[in-house]
């Protein structure tokens, strides 16, 4: 009897984490705020006024009221499922995200390998969307998305391995995100560890690729293949892609914070949430906004070669250094 | 619900259709009206690549025979409610191309144009005023839609 009560409490907490904090509402709110900050900062960099900070919220409300069209020749079922797939994948990721000092993640479930499998889901959703929309631009976009995805996943895997082996410290690899954060709170942050600085740089390179911002916005290049896989989406379905993108921003930035800079401030949970938000904002400004405002767009082969050269080499250096010390 | 309409019109996404324009108005749209000096992004505007994402559509050019079918097809792919702005003097009268053998215009023979922004090319300030007028018209339409309920397309035309 007592045991079932424990399970019900656990299930209740899991649902709370999925829907309210840190997944669901919290991640969506922060993600949309980050997107708005991104547009505002980019505009300020170009000496424009820019939209208000809450612009992404307005966009979502507008989109939910628009007519949703489905092309006559599309694969209707896949076309409808694709946006939900990316969104749910990211919502689950966000629920497992540790917010240092506030929420430790789910120690037995919040595993880096789970992230490695769930993080590509929005890209997979784009691939499904592009292939089911029956548009030639969608098909072009999805083939580009697949190419770029394979290139940027390799440095991510090496980064994850380097961190796991370092934290495991000779006893094997430690993949639990919650324990990695704990380890760093005790032994110092990995971002200040010289062995793992190359891995951190590789992760910085990984961020613009996975978020699809210039110069890596190749699959959704709106000026050449008119937004590729998203071309045929309108109304609420497009809003789901936008929400998935917003949550993904929080997830990849928060994952970076948890891996390299999970330090906490003395003070209550509120201070630490703001501190987490500040770190996310700084990371986003460095890897997305600045890069976006300053660059054009790579060709797909250039992006592929870039990812297989520099970020992979950096991550591999870290991995070798970590292995040499074991 | 009226509250939501007022929010919705603060996020107009723009799309351009070039219906055989000489490119003068397009340059004016793409660059002059969207550089730091005139920045329409502060109104929440954003250029989108796909007609399916658009709310406000700019049409430039006198609608030549060669692009007529394609232009109409793209216009039909824009989801309702949409506002159509004809930019430049060509969509209104044909401009310098008036009477040419390949001119099918004026544009409103085929498409219900909501706002004309005349000029050859129009000044950036005029284009921005067109966007602001389009937002007001869009709001009125959304309110009419709510009052009428039911038939979307009928209420919009």
Interface residues (C-beta under 8 A of the other chain):
Chain A: X39 X43 X46 X47 X48 X49 X50 X51 X52 X55 X58 X59 X61 X62 X65 X66 X67 X68 X69 X222 X223 X226 X227 X230 X231 X232 X233 X234 X235 X238
Chain B: X4 X5 X7 X8 X9 X10 X11 X35 X36 X39 X41 X42 X43 X44 X46 X47 X48 X49 X50 X52 X53 X55 X77 X79 X80 X81 X142 X152
